[in-house]
Amino acid sequence: MCGIIATSRKEKRQPWNATTLCTTSPTRPFDQARHVLLSEVGRVSQQDARQLLYDYMDGLWADITRAGERPAVGGKYQAIAAMRELTGVLRTIAFEAVYDAPE
C-alpha cells in the first residue's frame, strides 16, 4: 500500500502509511475507548463490518489497477487511496479490540 504518490511532476509526497497512521492517529484513542464499551459480540461485529469495507475499497483499488490505471500516482484517485488507508487503520483497531481484549 505504501509508496510515493506523485501529485505533479515536481512534487512528490509520501502517502499515508497504515502502520504509522494507526499508531499516531489522533482518533485512535477515541476509537479504542468506544470499543472497550462494546460487548464481545459488538467488537466482533465492528471487526466484520470494517473488514467488509476494507475488502470493498481494496477490490476497487485492484479494479482500477487492472484497468491499467496507476492509482498511487497523481491526485486522480487520492480519495480512494485515503479511504483504503483509513479502512485499513479502522480494521486494525477493531482486530486489536477483538484479539487483545481483556478476558
PyMOL commands that set and color helices and strands:
alter all, ss='L'
color gray80, all
select helices_A, chain A and resi 18-24+28-37+40-66+78-99
alter helices_A, ss='H'
color red, helices_A
select strands_A, chain A and resi 5-6+12-13
alter strands_A, ss='S'
color yellow, strands_A
deselect
rebuild
show_as cartoon
